[in-house]
């Protein structure tokens, strides 16, 4: 983390912006911390990358996207995304109302 004071920031703001690309810049006012300068591309991309699996899991759970599409949204492989869903206790295989009837039909044929 870099540190600068308000006076130096006024004299050379581009230096603080360049430093913010590497790590946050602490701006001091007198002897007290006053603000933190953060490069948005780095901060936002980290936040987005960590939120993508959660967003994809929610979309899949609500039936808005397929498993393959959700894994692409999450940035994980399908197998990694299935493991992620398991850790969230979200069923990967969905049973609809026709499954019970289909089981009865198959059972009748097998008897």
N, CA, C and O atoms as CSV, one atom per row, in Angstrom:
chain,resi,resn,atom,element,x,y,z
A,1,UNK,N,N,0.848,-1.171,0.000
A,1,UNK,CA,C,0.000,0.000,0.000
A,1,UNK,C,C,0.893,1.233,0.000
A,1,UNK,O,O,1.868,1.324,0.746
A,2,UNK,N,N,0.533,2.163,-0.848
A,2,UNK,CA,C,1.248,3.434,-0.903
A,2,UNK,C,C,0.526,4.441,-0.014
A,2,UNK,O,O,-0.655,4.278,0.292
A,3,UNK,N,N,1.240,5.475,0.393
A,3,UNK,CA,C,0.641,6.554,1.179
A,3,UNK,C,C,1.118,7.886,0.620
A,3,UNK,O,O,2.268,8.025,0.203
A,4,UNK,N,N,0.230,8.846,0.618
A,4,UNK,CA,C,0.567,10.201,0.193
A,4,UNK,C,C,-0.277,11.165,1.006
A,4,UNK,O,O,-1.235,10.762,1.665
A,5,UNK,N,N,0.084,12.440,0.956
A,5,UNK,CA,C,-0.731,13.426,1.664
A,5,UNK,C,C,-1.489,14.268,0.645
A,5,UNK,O,O,-1.239,14.184,-0.557
A,6,UNK,N,N,-2.409,15.071,1.137
A,6,UNK,CA,C,-3.269,15.863,0.264
A,6,UNK,C,C,-2.441,16.825,-0.587
A,6,UNK,O,O,-2.719,17.000,-1.773
A,7,UNK,N,N,-1.440,17.440,0.005
A,7,UNK,CA,C,-0.610,18.404,-0.725
A,7,UNK,C,C,0.085,17.726,-1.911
A,7,UNK,O,O,0.068,18.258,-3.021
A,8,UNK,N,N,0.698,16.551,-1.682
A,8,UNK,CA,C,1.362,15.841,-2.779
A,8,UNK,C,C,0.359,15.343,-3.819
A,8,UNK,O,O,0.664,15.285,-5.011
A,9,UNK,N,N,-0.822,14.991,-3.362
A,9,UNK,CA,C,-1.862,14.544,-4.282
A,9,UNK,C,C,-2.270,15.679,-5.218
A,9,UNK,O,O,-2.492,15.461,-6.409
A,10,UNK,N,N,-2.367,16.898,-4.669
A,10,UNK,CA,C,-2.704,18.058,-5.502
A,10,UNK,C,C,-1.596,18.365,-6.499
A,10,UNK,O,O,-1.872,18.756,-7.634
A,11,UNK,N,N,-0.352,18.193,-6.088
A,11,UNK,CA,C,0.784,18.497,-6.966
A,11,UNK,C,C,0.913,17.489,-8.103
A,11,UNK,O,O,1.184,17.869,-9.242
A,12,UNK,N,N,0.720,16.215,-7.801
A,12,UNK,CA,C,0.950,15.173,-8.801
A,12,UNK,C,C,-0.095,14.056,-8.664
A,12,UNK,O,O,0.229,12.966,-8.190
A,13,UNK,N,N,-1.339,14.316,-9.072
A,13,UNK,CA,C,-2.371,13.280,-8.931
A,13,UNK,C,C,-2.115,12.051,-9.802
A,13,UNK,O,O,-2.538,10.948,-9.456
A,14,UNK,N,N,-1.427,12.234,-10.927
A,14,UNK,CA,C,-1.192,11.084,-11.810
A,14,UNK,C,C,-0.296,10.038,-11.152
A,14,UNK,O,O,-0.427,8.848,-11.439
A,15,UNK,N,N,0.609,10.463,-10.274
A,15,UNK,CA,C,1.452,9.500,-9.562
A,15,UNK,C,C,0.591,8.597,-8.680
A,15,UNK,O,O,0.778,7.381,-8.659
A,16,UNK,N,N,-0.348,9.196,-7.958
A,16,UNK,CA,C,-1.234,8.400,-7.096
A,16,UNK,C,C,-2.084,7.447,-7.927
A,16,UNK,O,O,-2.326,6.311,-7.519
A,17,UNK,N,N,-2.537,7.904,-9.085
A,17,UNK,CA,C,-3.335,7.028,-9.952
A,17,UNK,C,C,-2.510,5.852,-10.473
A,17,UNK,O,O,-2.999,4.725,-10.538
A,18,UNK,N,N,-1.259,6.119,-10.841
A,18,UNK,CA,C,-0.385,5.026,-11.290
A,18,UNK,C,C,-0.131,4.035,-10.154
A,18,UNK,O,O,-0.135,2.822,-10.366
A,19,UNK,N,N,0.090,4.560,-8.948
A,19,UNK,CA,C,0.331,3.683,-7.804
A,19,UNK,C,C,-0.909,2.861,-7.471
A,19,UNK,O,O,-0.799,1.722,-7.019
A,20,UNK,N,N,-2.089,3.439,-7.694
A,20,UNK,CA,C,-3.335,2.731,-7.392
A,20,UNK,C,C,-3.527,1.514,-8.293
A,20,UNK,O,O,-4.267,0.597,-7.937
A,21,UNK,N,N,-2.880,1.493,-9.441
A,21,UNK,CA,C,-2.951,0.305,-10.305
A,21,UNK,C,C,-2.323,-0.901,-9.617
A,21,UNK,O,O,-2.757,-2.034,-9.824
A,22,UNK,N,N,-1.297,-0.658,-8.795
A,22,UNK,CA,C,-0.592,-1.744,-8.112
A,22,UNK,C,C,-1.248,-2.135,-6.798
A,22,UNK,O,O,-1.409,-3.320,-6.507
A,23,UNK,N,N,-1.625,-1.141,-6.005
A,23,UNK,CA,C,-2.253,-1.407,-4.707
A,23,UNK,C,C,-2.951,-0.134,-4.237
A,23,UNK,O,O,-2.685,0.945,-4.766
A,24,UNK,N,N,-3.836,-0.246,-3.253
A,24,UNK,CA,C,-4.540,0.941,-2.762
A,24,UNK,C,C,-3.565,2.016,-2.270
A,24,UNK,O,O,-2.478,1.714,-1.777
A,25,UNK,N,N,-3.983,3.271,-2.415
A,25,UNK,CA,C,-3.179,4.410,-1.980
A,25,UNK,C,C,-3.898,5.077,-0.812
A,25,UNK,O,O,-5.050,5.494,-0.938
A,26,UNK,N,N,-3.220,5.171,0.307
A,26,UNK,CA,C,-3.762,5.825,1.494
A,26,UNK,C,C,-3.456,7.313,1.402
A,26,UNK,O,O,-2.302,7.700,1.222
A,27,UNK,N,N,-4.477,8.141,1.523
A,27,UNK,CA,C,-4.297,9.587,1.462
A,27,UNK,C,C,-4.415,10.130,2.879
A,27,UNK,O,O,-5.428,9.947,3.554
A,28,UNK,N,N,-3.363,10.796,3.308
A,28,UNK,CA,C,-3.283,11.330,4.670
A,28,UNK,C,C,-3.635,12.813,4.660
A,28,UNK,O,O,-3.260,13.547,3.745
A,29,UNK,N,N,-4.353,13.238,5.678
A,29,UNK,CA,C,-4.645,14.658,5.894
A,29,UNK,C,C,-4.059,14.993,7.253
A,29,UNK,O,O,-4.589,14.594,8.290
A,30,UNK,N,N,-2.963,15.727,7.234
A,30,UNK,CA,C,-2.212,15.928,8.468
A,30,UNK,C,C,-1.546,14.612,8.810
A,30,UNK,O,O,-0.843,14.035,7.980
A,31,UNK,N,N,-1.759,14.138,10.014
A,31,UNK,CA,C,-1.211,12.844,10.432
A,31,UNK,C,C,-2.283,11.760,10.510
A,31,UNK,O,O,-2.050,10.687,11.068
A,32,UNK,N,N,-3.455,12.046,9.949
A,32,UNK,CA,C,-4.570,11.104,10.049
A,32,UNK,C,C,-4.940,10.553,8.668
A,32,UNK,O,O,-4.926,11.297,7.687
A,33,UNK,N,N,-5.264,9.282,8.579
A,33,UNK,CA,C,-5.758,8.737,7.308
A,33,UNK,C,C,-7.074,9.415,6.943
A,33,UNK,O,O,-7.951,9.567,7.792
A,34,UNK,N,N,-7.213,9.821,5.690
A,34,UNK,CA,C,-8.421,10.536,5.277
A,34,UNK,C,C,-9.211,9.782,4.206
A,34,UNK,O,O,-10.442,9.801,4.219
A,35,UNK,N,N,-8.516,9.123,3.282
A,35,UNK,CA,C,-9.208,8.435,2.192
A,35,UNK,C,C,-8.310,7.338,1.634
A,35,UNK,O,O,-7.112,7.283,1.910
A,36,UNK,N,N,-8.917,6.484,0.854
A,36,UNK,CA,C,-8.179,5.426,0.168
A,36,UNK,C,C,-8.530,5.516,-1.313
A,36,UNK,O,O,-9.702,5.602,-1.680
A,37,UNK,N,N,-7.517,5.496,-2.148
A,37,UNK,CA,C,-7.682,5.530,-3.594
A,37,UNK,C,C,-7.484,4.107,-4.115
A,37,UNK,O,O,-6.437,3.496,-3.898
A,38,UNK,N,N,-8.506,3.584,-4.808
A,38,UNK,CA,C,-8.476,2.205,-5.292
A,38,UNK,C,C,-8.711,2.203,-6.797
A,38,UNK,O,O,-9.597,2.903,-7.287
A,39,UNK,N,N,-7.936,1.433,-7.523
A,39,UNK,CA,C,-8.123,1.301,-8.967
A,39,UNK,C,C,-9.356,0.448,-9.218
A,39,UNK,O,O,-9.418,-0.699,-8.773
A,40,UNK,N,N,-10.339,0.994,-9.926
A,40,UNK,CA,C,-11.618,0.309,-10.077
A,40,UNK,C,C,-11.550,-0.947,-10.925
A,40,UNK,O,O,-12.230,-1.923,-10.608
A,41,UNK,N,N,-10.772,-0.965,-11.970
A,41,UNK,CA,C,-10.724,-2.173,-12.798
A,41,UNK,C,C,-10.319,-3.382,-11.975
A,41,UNK,O,O,-10.948,-4.435,-12.082
A,42,UNK,N,N,-9.304,-3.258,-11.174
A,42,UNK,CA,C,-8.855,-4.375,-10.346
A,42,UNK,C,C,-9.859,-4.727,-9.275
A,42,UNK,O,O,-10.153,-5.904,-9.065
A,43,UNK,N,N,-10.397,-3.719,-8.587
A,43,UNK,CA,C,-11.336,-3.970,-7.496
A,43,UNK,C,C,-12.632,-4.566,-8.016
A,43,UNK,O,O,-13.161,-5.510,-7.428
A,44,UNK,N,N,-13.148,-4.030,-9.106
A,44,UNK,CA,C,-14.406,-4.536,-9.641
A,44,UNK,C,C,-14.253,-5.914,-10.258
A,44,UNK,O,O,-15.136,-6.760,-10.116
A,45,UNK,N,N,-13.151,-6.144,-10.936
A,45,UNK,CA,C,-12.990,-7.458,-11.556
A,45,UNK,C,C,-12.880,-8.552,-10.498
A,45,UNK,O,O,-13.397,-9.651,-10.696
A,46,UNK,N,N,-12.217,-8.272,-9.380
A,46,UNK,CA,C,-12.144,-9.252,-8.293
A,46,UNK,C,C,-13.525,-9.516,-7.718
A,46,UNK,O,O,-13.881,-10.664,-7.453
A,47,UNK,N,N,-14.311,-8.451,-7.523
A,47,UNK,CA,C,-15.654,-8.599,-6.962
A,47,UNK,C,C,-16.563,-9.363,-7.919
A,47,UNK,O,O,-17.333,-10.226,-7.498
A,48,UNK,N,N,-16.471,-9.045,-9.193
A,48,UNK,CA,C,-17.304,-9.721,-10.189
A,48,UNK,C,C,-16.943,-11.198,-10.268
A,48,UNK,O,O,-17.830,-12.051,-10.302
A,49,UNK,N,N,-15.658,-11.505,-10.296
A,49,UNK,CA,C,-15.226,-12.898,-10.394
A,49,UNK,C,C,-15.690,-13.718,-9.199
A,49,UNK,O,O,-16.033,-14.890,-9.353
A,50,UNK,N,N,-15.705,-13.128,-8.021
A,50,UNK,CA,C,-16.143,-13.881,-6.850
A,50,UNK,C,C,-17.664,-13.995,-6.792
A,50,UNK,O,O,-18.184,-14.916,-6.161
A,51,UNK,N,N,-18.384,-13.082,-7.435
A,51,UNK,CA,C,-19.845,-13.115,-7.408
A,51,UNK,C,C,-20.434,-13.993,-8.514
A,51,UNK,O,O,-21.571,-14.449,-8.393
A,52,UNK,N,N,-19.691,-14.233,-9.567
A,52,UNK,CA,C,-20.224,-14.978,-10.711
A,52,UNK,C,C,-20.761,-16.361,-10.351
A,52,UNK,O,O,-21.861,-16.695,-10.793
A,53,UNK,N,N,-20.053,-17.188,-9.576
A,53,UNK,CA,C,-20.621,-18.500,-9.228
A,53,UNK,C,C,-21.921,-18.392,-8.423
A,53,UNK,O,O,-22.831,-19.201,-8.605
A,54,UNK,N,N,-22.008,-17.411,-7.546
A,54,UNK,CA,C,-23.226,-17.243,-6.744
A,54,UNK,C,C,-24.399,-16.815,-7.620
A,54,UNK,O,O,-25.511,-17.317,-7.461
A,55,UNK,N,N,-24.154,-15.896,-8.534
A,55,UNK,CA,C,-25.212,-15.448,-9.442
A,55,UNK,C,C,-25.664,-16.599,-10.330
A,55,UNK,O,O,-26.863,-16.810,-10.514
A,56,UNK,N,N,-24.719,-17.336,-10.876
A,56,UNK,CA,C,-25.050,-18.468,-11.746
A,56,UNK,C,C,-25.838,-19.534,-10.990
A,56,UNK,O,O,-26.780,-20.108,-11.535
A,57,UNK,N,N,-25.463,-19.802,-9.749
A,57,UNK,CA,C,-26.179,-20.801,-8.946
A,57,UNK,C,C,-27.618,-20.360,-8.705
A,57,UNK,O,O,-28.536,-21.178,-8.769
A,58,UNK,N,N,-27.817,-19.089,-8.434
A,58,UNK,CA,C,-29.173,-18.573,-8.233
A,58,UNK,C,C,-30.013,-18.674,-9.496
A,58,UNK,O,O,-31.184,-19.049,-9.438
A,59,UNK,N,N,-29.423,-18.343,-10.629
A,59,UNK,CA,C,-30.145,-18.444,-11.898
A,59,UNK,C,C,-30.500,-19.893,-12.211
A,59,UNK,O,O,-31.600,-20.176,-12.684
A,60,UNK,N,N,-29.574,-20.809,-11.951
A,60,UNK,CA,C,-29.843,-22.230,-12.198
A,60,UNK,C,C,-30.911,-22.755,-11.237
A,60,UNK,O,O,-31.830,-23.460,-11.654
A,61,UNK,N,N,-30.791,-22.414,-9.962
A,61,UNK,CA,C,-31.757,-22.868,-8.959
A,61,UNK,C,C,-33.174,-22.430,-9.318
A,61,UNK,O,O,-34.130,-23.182,-9.127
A,62,UNK,N,N,-33.306,-21.200,-9.843
A,62,UNK,CA,C,-34.622,-20.671,-10.186
A,62,UNK,C,C,-35.117,-21.139,-11.550
A,62,UNK,O,O,-36.207,-20.763,-11.979
A,63,UNK,N,N,-34.312,-21.965,-12.238
A,63,UNK,CA,C,-34.716,-22.516,-13.521
A,63,UNK,C,C,-34.629,-21.534,-14.677
A,63,UNK,O,O,-35.255,-21.749,-15.715
A,64,UNK,N,N,-33.874,-20.474,-14.519
A,64,UNK,CA,C,-33.777,-19.457,-15.562
A,64,UNK,C,C,-32.729,-19.783,-16.619
A,64,UNK,O,O,-32.812,-19.296,-17.746
A,65,UNK,N,N,-31.744,-20.605,-16.263
A,65,UNK,CA,C,-30.711,-21.012,-17.223
A,65,UNK,C,C,-30.427,-22.499,-17.050
A,65,UNK,O,O,-30.706,-23.088,-16.005
A,66,UNK,N,N,-29.868,-23.087,-18.094
A,66,UNK,CA,C,-29.497,-24.503,-18.039
A,66,UNK,C,C,-28.211,-24.675,-17.242
A,66,UNK,O,O,-27.547,-23.700,-16.889
A,67,UNK,N,N,-27.874,-25.921,-16.966
A,67,UNK,CA,C,-26.642,-26.219,-16.236
A,67,UNK,C,C,-25.416,-25.741,-17.010
A,67,UNK,O,O,-24.506,-25.147,-16.432
A,68,UNK,N,N,-25.393,-25.999,-18.311
A,68,UNK,CA,C,-24.261,-25.578,-19.140
A,68,UNK,C,C,-24.107,-24.069,-19.179
A,68,UNK,O,O,-23.000,-23.544,-19.062
A,69,UNK,N,N,-25.233,-23.372,-19.346
A,69,UNK,CA,C,-25.187,-21.906,-19.389
A,69,UNK,C,C,-24.754,-21.346,-18.038
A,69,UNK,O,O,-23.974,-20.395,-17.979
A,70,UNK,N,N,-25.253,-21.929,-16.960
A,70,UNK,CA,C,-24.873,-21.459,-15.624
A,70,UNK,C,C,-23.386,-21.666,-15.370
A,70,UNK,O,O,-22.734,-20.825,-14.751
A,71,UNK,N,N,-22.849,-22.789,-15.849
A,71,UNK,CA,C,-21.413,-23.017,-15.644
A,71,UNK,C,C,-20.591,-22.001,-16.428
A,71,UNK,O,O,-19.542,-21.560,-15.957
A,72,UNK,N,N,-21.054,-21.623,-17.621
A,72,UNK,CA,C,-20.352,-20.592,-18.393
A,72,UNK,C,C,-20.417,-19.242,-17.685
A,72,UNK,O,O,-19.422,-18.519,-17.632
A,73,UNK,N,N,-21.579,-18.901,-17.144
A,73,UNK,CA,C,-21.727,-17.640,-16.408
A,73,UNK,C,C,-20.790,-17.619,-15.213
A,73,UNK,O,O,-20.169,-16.599,-14.914
A,74,UNK,N,N,-20.694,-18.759,-14.529
A,74,UNK,CA,C,-19.876,-18.825,-13.314
A,74,UNK,C,C,-18.385,-18.769,-13.601
A,74,UNK,O,O,-17.597,-18.395,-12.732
A,75,UNK,N,N,-17.991,-19.140,-14.824
A,75,UNK,CA,C,-16.571,-19.199,-15.143
A,75,UNK,C,C,-15.920,-20.497,-14.697
A,75,UNK,O,O,-14.695,-20.621,-14.729
A,76,UNK,N,N,-16.730,-21.469,-14.280
A,76,UNK,CA,C,-16.236,-22.770,-13.841
A,76,UNK,C,C,-16.535,-23.806,-14.915
A,76,UNK,O,O,-17.392,-23.593,-15.773
A,77,UNK,N,N,-15.826,-24.927,-14.864
A,77,UNK,CA,C,-16.185,-26.036,-15.740
A,77,UNK,C,C,-17.499,-26.625,-15.233
A,77,UNK,O,O,-17.918,-26.341,-14.111
A,78,UNK,N,N,-18.142,-27.439,-16.054
A,78,UNK,CA,C,-19.417,-28.031,-15.644
A,78,UNK,C,C,-19.239,-28.868,-14.383
A,78,UNK,O,O,-20.055,-28.783,-13.465
A,79,UNK,N,N,-18.180,-29.675,-14.329
A,79,UNK,CA,C,-17.974,-30.517,-13.143
A,79,UNK,C,C,-17.689,-29.667,-11.904
A,79,UNK,O,O,-18.171,-29.982,-10.816
A,80,UNK,N,N,-16.914,-28.598,-12.057
A,80,UNK,CA,C,-16.656,-27.709,-10.914
A,80,UNK,C,C,-17.941,-27.019,-10.470
A,80,UNK,O,O,-18.173,-26.828,-9.276
A,81,UNK,N,N,-18.787,-26.641,-11.456
A,81,UNK,CA,C,-20.036,-25.970,-11.111
A,81,UNK,C,C,-20.997,-26.930,-10.414
A,81,UNK,O,O,-21.716,-26.529,-9.498
A,82,UNK,N,N,-21.016,-28.193,-10.837
A,82,UNK,CA,C,-21.853,-29.190,-10.162
A,82,UNK,C,C,-21.404,-29.343,-8.710
A,82,UNK,O,O,-22.239,-29.435,-7.810
A,83,UNK,N,N,-20.103,-29.370,-8.479
A,83,UNK,CA,C,-19.594,-29.437,-7.102
A,83,UNK,C,C,-19.987,-28.193,-6.316
A,83,UNK,O,O,-20.327,-28.281,-5.136
A,84,UNK,N,N,-19.942,-27.035,-6.969
A,84,UNK,CA,C,-20.351,-25.787,-6.315
A,84,UNK,C,C,-21.829,-25.853,-5.928
A,84,UNK,O,O,-22.202,-25.449,-4.827
A,85,UNK,N,N,-22.671,-26.362,-6.836
A,85,UNK,CA,C,-24.094,-26.508,-6.522
A,85,UNK,C,C,-24.297,-27.461,-5.349
A,85,UNK,O,O,-25.132,-27.213,-4.478
A,86,UNK,N,N,-23.533,-28.550,-5.330
A,86,UNK,CA,C,-23.627,-29.498,-4.221
A,86,UNK,C,C,-23.264,-28.862,-2.895
A,86,UNK,O,O,-23.891,-29.141,-1.874
A,87,UNK,N,N,-22.252,-28.006,-2.906
A,87,UNK,CA,C,-21.854,-27.340,-1.658
A,87,UNK,C,C,-22.926,-26.371,-1.178
A,87,UNK,O,O,-22.980,-26.035,0.005
A,88,UNK,N,N,-23.789,-25.918,-2.104
A,88,UNK,CA,C,-24.890,-25.019,-1.744
A,88,UNK,C,C,-26.200,-25.774,-1.526
A,88,UNK,O,O,-27.241,-25.161,-1.290
A,89,UNK,N,N,-26.148,-27.115,-1.607
A,89,UNK,CA,C,-27.332,-27.981,-1.459
A,89,UNK,C,C,-28.401,-27.678,-2.512
A,89,UNK,O,O,-29.596,-27.706,-2.217
A,90,UNK,N,N,-27.968,-27.392,-3.724
A,90,UNK,CA,C,-28.884,-27.172,-4.846
A,90,UNK,C,C,-28.863,-28.434,-5.696
A,90,UNK,O,O,-27.802,-28.869,-6.141
A,91,UNK,N,N,-30.040,-29.024,-5.923
A,91,UNK,CA,C,-30.137,-30.255,-6.709
A,91,UNK,C,C,-29.733,-30.004,-8.154
A,91,UNK,O,O,-30.160,-29.027,-8.769
A,92,UNK,N,N,-28.910,-30.893,-8.685
A,92,UNK,CA,C,-28.487,-30.791,-10.077
A,92,UNK,C,C,-29.537,-31.439,-10.970
A,92,UNK,O,O,-29.871,-30.904,-12.027
A,93,UNK,N,N,-30.057,-32.585,-10.551
A,93,UNK,CA,C,-31.090,-33.289,-11.305
A,93,UNK,C,C,-32.439,-32.847,-10.767
A,93,UNK,O,O,-32.696,-32.884,-9.564
A,94,UNK,N,N,-33.294,-32.429,-11.692
A,94,UNK,CA,C,-34.623,-31.948,-11.300
A,94,UNK,C,C,-35.675,-32.957,-11.745
A,94,UNK,O,O,-35.660,-33.438,-12.878
A,95,UNK,N,N,-36.568,-33.260,-10.846
A,95,UNK,CA,C,-37.657,-34.176,-11.152
A,95,UNK,C,C,-38.932,-33.362,-11.281
A,95,UNK,O,O,-39.257,-32.556,-10.410
A,96,UNK,N,N,-39.661,-33.581,-12.392
A,96,UNK,CA,C,-40.931,-32.889,-12.549
A,96,UNK,C,C,-42.076,-33.849,-12.250
A,96,UNK,O,O,-41.847,-34.975,-11.809
A,97,UNK,N,N,-43.302,-33.406,-12.487
A,97,UNK,CA,C,-44.475,-34.202,-12.130
A,97,UNK,C,C,-44.629,-35.451,-12.996
A,97,UNK,O,O,-45.369,-36.358,-12.617
A,98,UNK,N,N,-43.968,-35.527,-14.126
A,98,UNK,CA,C,-44.112,-36.696,-15.003
A,98,UNK,C,C,-43.225,-37.859,-14.595
A,98,UNK,O,O,-43.438,-38.978,-15.063
A,99,UNK,N,N,-42.257,-37.637,-13.756
A,99,UNK,CA,C,-41.312,-38.697,-13.387
A,99,UNK,C,C,-42.031,-39.851,-12.694
A,99,UNK,O,O,-41.756,-41.014,-12.988
A,100,UNK,N,N,-42.934,-39.549,-11.793
A,100,UNK,CA,C,-43.637,-40.607,-11.058
A,100,UNK,C,C,-44.448,-41.481,-12.016
A,100,UNK,O,O,-44.435,-42.706,-11.897
A,101,UNK,N,N,-45.150,-40.860,-12.959
A,101,UNK,CA,C,-45.934,-41.620,-13.929
A,101,UNK,C,C,-45.027,-42.467,-14.815
A,101,UNK,O,O,-45.365,-43.607,-15.134
A,102,UNK,N,N,-43.887,-41.927,-15.215
A,102,UNK,CA,C,-42.954,-42.676,-16.056
A,102,UNK,C,C,-42.391,-43.884,-15.317
A,102,UNK,O,O,-42.207,-44.942,-15.920
A,103,UNK,N,N,-42.117,-43.748,-14.041
A,103,UNK,CA,C,-41.626,-44.866,-13.233
A,103,UNK,C,C,-42.690,-45.954,-13.160
A,103,UNK,O,O,-42.368,-47.137,-13.266
A,104,UNK,N,N,-43.949,-45.574,-12.980
A,104,UNK,CA,C,-45.031,-46.555,-12.933
A,104,UNK,C,C,-45.173,-47.281,-14.275
A,104,UNK,O,O,-45.386,-48.493,-14.312
A,105,UNK,N,N,-45.054,-46.528,-15.379
A,105,UNK,CA,C,-45.158,-47.144,-16.708
A,105,UNK,C,C,-44.039,-48.156,-16.938
A,105,UNK,O,O,-44.285,-49.257,-17.430
A,106,UNK,N,N,-42.824,-47.786,-16.587
A,106,UNK,CA,C,-41.685,-48.686,-16.766
A,106,UNK,C,C,-41.820,-49.894,-15.847
A,106,UNK,O,O,-41.503,-51.013,-16.251
A,107,UNK,N,N,-42.284,-49.686,-14.623
A,107,UNK,CA,C,-42.463,-50.798,-13.680
A,107,UNK,C,C,-43.475,-51.803,-14.211
A,107,UNK,O,O,-43.306,-53.011,-14.047
A,108,UNK,N,N,-44.529,-51.298,-14.848
A,108,UNK,CA,C,-45.542,-52.199,-15.411
A,108,UNK,C,C,-44.947,-53.053,-16.528
A,108,UNK,O,O,-45.295,-54.227,-16.649
A,109,UNK,N,N,-44.082,-52.505,-17.322
A,109,UNK,CA,C,-43.454,-53.250,-18.411
A,109,UNK,C,C,-42.474,-54.290,-17.892
A,109,UNK,O,O,-42.331,-55.368,-18.468
A,110,UNK,N,N,-41.805,-53.957,-16.800
A,110,UNK,CA,C,-40.800,-54.861,-16.253
A,110,UNK,C,C,-41.411,-55.995,-15.438
A,110,UNK,O,O,-40.735,-56.991,-15.180
A,111,UNK,N,N,-42.656,-55.872,-15.030
A,111,UNK,CA,C,-43.279,-56.902,-14.190
A,111,UNK,C,C,-43.690,-58.110,-14.976
A,111,UNK,O,O,-44.228,-59.062,-14.411
